[in-house]
């Protein structure tokens, strides 16, 4: 069974990209974690995911775009590292190497920001290019937690200028990520559920966003039910505890031979409490002749407790 993250990525892989500029932006997003060896060969590692029939996985999508946008053929090999499977795409392209090098050396400042560097290096030509670039970057280096767990969406990008490019593109999209560095990589992440929903929508995962919202609603309802149940259980516990205190006081008064010395209304309440120890205060109040209020019943029971407490010292208490 596919995880939520795999389902989300499969949805992104199946989206149609019509314009050439957006396909190019998508490709360089997919290449965000690329490495180049001394022979100029570019390699990118993608986690293996299952996709529906007819939908390419991220590696196959990258191979297709490399062919269409760069006119190059790419090879694919699979590796298993521990419990995880990966697909590694390799190809040669001086054009791609130059663009990746430009992004990796990017340093934003007062005159130029990371989004402008990515825009100029890749050649964004329309307002949709940035979202396609981010979609590719997520497919290559992103993850999102299961909706039933704590909210977390992250992209792990090489800790160089590419981090600044990706973070800046999220910023101009109006979704501000947090950053953390771990072992040569930078984690660009979102923790708030609202930000994750916005980020997923931005890169095209509409169906998965609905699934996330539905799961969040179910989770919230379950939490509300749990709180209500706990509250009810606590109230019942308090009621039972109070009821046992009243019964214990009445038993003491009976043992001391004091019940018949009490006023008639207190005798009636004591007898009814002993006979109907499973009834609620409201139900017990209704059995009195004439019927009394819940407040009146509570007042009588408290008087019984007071009498017992006064007499306790006289009877070895």
Residue pairs with C-beta under 8 A, 6 or more apart in sequence:
2 10
2 49
2 50
3 146
4 144
4 145
4 146
4 147
4 208
4 211
4 212
5 143
5 144
5 145
5 146
6 49
6 50
7 208
7 211
8 144
8 200
8 205
8 208
9 49
9 51
9 58
9 138
9 139
9 142
10 49
10 50
10 51
10 52
10 55
10 57
11 204
11 205
11 207
11 208
12 135
12 138
12 139
12 203
12 204
12 205
13 51
13 55
13 56
13 57
13 58
13 61
13 139
14 51
14 52
14 55
15 135
15 204
17 23
17 26
17 132
19 125
19 126
19 128
20 69
21 123
21 124
21 125
21 126
21 129
22 126
22 128
22 129
22 132
23 65
23 68
23 69
23 132
24 69
24 122
24 123
24 129
25 122
25 124
25 129
25 130
25 132
25 133
25 136
26 61
26 65
26 132
26 133
26 135
26 136
27 62
27 65
27 66
27 69
27 70
27 136
28 96
28 99
28 100
28 103
28 121
28 122
28 133
28 136
29 132
29 133
29 134
29 135
29 136
29 137
29 138
29 139
29 140
30 44
30 58
30 61
30 62
30 65
30 136
30 137
30 139
30 140
31 42
31 44
31 62
31 96
31 100
31 136
31 140
32 136
32 137
32 140
32 141
32 157
32 158
32 162
32 166
33 44
33 45
33 140
33 141
33 156
33 157
33 158
34 42
34 43
34 44
34 96
34 100
35 42
35 43
35 44
36 42
36 43
36 97
36 100
36 101
37 43
40 92
40 94
40 97
41 90
41 91
41 92
42 90
42 91
42 92
42 93
42 96
42 97
42 100
43 88
43 89
43 90
44 62
44 88
44 89
44 140
45 79
45 86
45 87
45 88
46 57
46 58
46 59
46 62
46 86
46 87
46 88
46 89
46 139
46 140
47 58
47 84
47 85
47 86
48 57
48 78
48 84
48 85
48 86
48 87
49 57
49 58
50 57
51 57
56 64
57 87
58 87
58 139
58 140
59 76
59 87
59 88
59 89
60 76
61 139
62 74
62 89
62 140
63 74
63 76
63 89
66 72
66 73
66 74
66 89
66 91
66 93
66 96
67 73
67 74
70 91
70 93
70 95
70 96
72 91
72 92
72 93
72 96
73 91
74 89
74 90
74 91
75 89
75 90
75 91
76 87
76 88
76 89
76 90
77 87
77 88
77 90
78 85
78 86
78 87
78 88
79 85
79 86
79 87
79 88
80 86
99 121
99 122
100 162
102 117
102 121
103 117
103 118
103 121
103 122
103 161
103 162
103 165
104 158
104 160
104 161
104 162
105 160
105 161
106 114
106 117
106 118
106 121
106 160
106 161
106 162
106 164
106 165
107 161
107 164
108 114
108 117
108 164
108 168
113 168
114 161
114 164
114 165
114 166
114 167
114 168
114 169
115 130
115 165
115 168
115 169
115 171
115 172
116 168
117 161
117 164
117 165
117 168
118 124
118 130
118 133
118 165
118 166
118 168
118 169
119 129
119 130
121 165
122 129
122 133
124 130
124 133
130 169
130 172
130 173
131 173
131 202
131 203
131 204
133 169
134 166
134 169
134 170
134 173
134 202
134 203
135 203
135 204
137 155
137 157
137 166
138 155
138 203
141 155
141 156
141 157
142 153
142 154
142 155
142 156
143 153
143 154
143 155
144 152
144 153
144 154
144 196
144 200
145 151
145 152
145 153
147 211
147 212
147 215
147 216
147 219
148 215
148 219
151 190
151 191
151 192
151 193
151 196
152 189
152 190
152 191
152 196
153 189
153 190
153 195
153 196
153 199
153 200
154 187
154 188
154 189
154 190
155 166
155 187
155 188
155 189
156 182
156 185
156 186
156 187
156 188
157 163
157 166
157 185
157 186
157 188
158 184
158 185
158 186
159 181
159 184
159 185
159 186
163 179
163 186
163 188
166 188
167 177
167 179
167 188
170 176
170 177
170 188
170 199
171 177
173 202
174 198
175 190
175 195
175 198
175 199
175 202
176 195
177 188
177 189
177 190
177 195
178 188
178 189
178 190
178 191
179 186
179 187
179 188
179 189
180 186
180 187
180 189
181 187
190 196
190 199
193 212
193 216
196 212
197 209
197 212
197 213
200 208
200 209
200 212
201 209
239 280
239 281
243 273
243 277
245 305
246 273
246 301
246 304
246 305
247 273
247 274
247 277
249 304
249 305
249 307
249 308
250 259
250 270
250 273
250 274
250 304
250 308
251 274
252 308
252 311
252 312
252 315
252 317
253 259
253 262
253 270
253 304
253 307
253 308
253 311
256 311
256 315
258 307
258 311
259 267
259 270
260 267
262 270
262 304
262 307
265 300
266 300
266 303
266 304
266 307
268 288
268 289
269 288
269 297
269 300
269 301
269 304
270 304
272 284
272 287
272 288
273 284
273 301
276 283
276 284
276 287
279 287
281 294
281 297
281 298
282 294
284 297
285 291
285 292
285 293
285 294
285 296
285 297
288 297
292 300
311 317
